[in-house]
Amino acid sequence: MTIIDIGINHEDRLAVAEQLKKLLADSYTLYLQTHNFHWNVTGPYFNQLHLMFEDQYTELATAVDEIAERIRSLDVIAPGTYQEFAELSSIVEVSGDLGAERMVELLTTGHEQIVKTCRTALKAAQDAEDESSAALVSDRMRIHEKVAWMLRATIQR
């Protein structure tokens, strides 16, 4: 067994990793929801939303890998099953035939929820003086705030 010596004690690494697991679960759940909406959106804004959702799920696919790798760099097993994600995620799953506007509303709510998850994870990283995790989470928060704004602007009347 190799000892991890990156300047963050074991308890702090575990505390940060637990918050990153929640961020990973939220991100993966939102990835699935966004991909689902990309496949199933219809209506007069089909092309615009279809392409927007594709950009968003592609970005989220990269994000989940980065978050999982950060968890592993803290020497903690990253969750990777639907069951684990369902237990950890605060994103509400939906199914059925939803209209385009409802899809945009749900994705906006999802991105806003991830911002809140990021705020909790950021606090844990800062408390542990884990600059690498803090930078990752801060970057994620900025991206989700921007995407939420762009989604809100799409359906603003």
C-alpha positions in Angstrom: 0.0 0.0 0.0 1.3 3.4 -1.0 1.0 6.3 1.4 -0.6 9.4 0.0 1.5 12.5 0.9 0.1 15.5 -0.9 -0.1 17.8 2.1 -3.8 17.1 2.9 -4.5 14.8 5.8 -6.6 11.7 5.4 -9.7 13.0 7.1 -9.7 16.2 5.0 -9.2 14.2 1.8 -12.2 12.1 2.7 -14.3 15.1 3.5 -13.5 16.8 0.2 -14.0 13.5 -1.8 -17.4 13.1 -0.2 -18.5 16.5 -1.5 -16.9 15.8 -4.9 -18.9 12.5 -5.1 -22.1 14.5 -4.8 -20.9 16.9 -7.5 -20.0 13.9 -9.7 -23.5 12.4 -9.1 -25.2 15.7 -9.9 -23.1 16.2 -13.0 -23.7 12.7 -14.3 -27.5 12.9 -13.7 -27.7 16.3 -15.4 -25.6 14.8 -18.3 -28.1 12.0 -18.8 -31.0 14.4 -18.5 -29.5 16.8 -21.1 -28.7 14.0 -23.5 -32.2 12.7 -23.1 -33.6 16.2 -23.9 -31.2 16.5 -26.9 -32.8 13.3 -28.3 -36.4 14.2 -27.6 -36.8 17.9 -28.0 -39.4 19.0 -30.6 -41.0 22.3 -31.7 -40.2 25.5 -33.4 -36.8 25.9 -31.6 -35.8 22.3 -32.2 -32.6 23.0 -34.1 -31.4 25.7 -31.6 -32.2 23.5 -28.5 -30.9 20.3 -30.1 -27.5 21.9 -30.8 -27.4 23.7 -27.4 -28.2 20.5 -25.5 -25.5 18.7 -27.4 -22.9 21.3 -26.5 -24.1 21.1 -22.8 -24.0 17.3 -22.6 -20.6 17.1 -24.3 -19.2 19.6 -21.8 -20.7 17.6 -18.9 -19.2 14.4 -20.2 -15.7 15.9 -19.9 -16.6 17.3 -16.5 -17.6 14.0 -15.0 -14.3 12.5 -16.0 -12.4 15.4 -14.4 -14.4 15.2 -11.2 -13.9 11.4 -10.9 -10.2 11.7 -11.6 -9.9 14.3 -8.8 -11.7 12.0 -6.4 -9.2 9.2 -7.4 -6.3 11.6 -6.9 -7.5 12.0 -3.3 -7.2 8.2 -3.0 -10.9 7.6 -2.8 -13.0 5.3 -5.0 -15.2 7.3 -7.3 -18.9 6.3 -7.6 -19.8 4.9 -11.0 -23.2 3.2 -10.9 -26.7 4.4 -11.5 -27.5 3.3 -7.9 -24.7 5.3 -6.4 -25.5 8.3 -8.4 -29.2 8.1 -7.5 -28.3 8.0 -3.8 -25.9 10.9 -4.0 -27.5 13.2 -6.5 -29.8 16.1 -5.7 -30.9 16.5 -9.3 -34.5 15.4 -9.8 -34.9 12.8 -12.6 -37.8 13.2 -15.0 -39.2 11.1 -17.8 -42.0 11.3 -20.3 -43.0 13.6 -23.2 -42.0 17.0 -22.1 -42.2 20.2 -24.1 -39.2 22.2 -25.1 -39.9 25.0 -22.6 -40.3 22.5 -19.7 -37.0 20.9 -20.7 -35.2 24.2 -20.6 -36.8 25.0 -17.2 -35.7 21.6 -15.8 -32.1 22.0 -17.1 -32.0 25.5 -15.7 -33.0 24.2 -12.3 -30.4 21.4 -12.6 -27.6 23.7 -13.4 -28.6 26.0 -10.5 -28.6 23.0 -8.2 -25.1 22.0 -9.2 -24.0 25.6 -8.4 -25.3 25.0 -4.9 -23.5 21.6 -4.7 -20.4 23.4 -5.9 -20.6 25.9 -3.1 -20.7 23.2 -0.5 -17.8 21.3 -2.1 -15.8 24.5 -2.4 -16.2 25.2 1.3 -14.9 21.7 2.1 -11.9 22.1 -0.3 -11.1 25.5 1.2 -11.3 24.2 4.7 -8.9 21.4 3.7 -6.6 23.9 2.0 -7.0 21.7 -1.1 -6.4 24.3 -3.9 -6.6 21.7 -6.7 -10.2 20.6 -5.7 -11.1 24.2 -5.0 -10.0 25.3 -8.5 -11.9 22.5 -10.1 -15.1 23.2 -8.2 -14.8 27.0 -8.8 -14.4 26.4 -12.5 -17.5 24.1 -12.5 -19.5 26.6 -10.6 -18.7 29.4 -13.1 -19.7 27.1 -16.0 -23.0 26.1 -14.5 -23.9 29.7 -13.6 -23.3 30.7 -17.2 -25.2 27.8 -18.6 -28.2 28.5 -16.3 -28.1 32.1 -17.4 -28.1 31.1 -21.1 -31.0 28.7 -20.5 -33.0 31.3 -18.7 -32.4 33.7 -21.5 -33.7 31.2 -24.0 -37.2 31.1 -22.6 -37.4 34.7 -21.2 -40.5 36.5 -22.4 
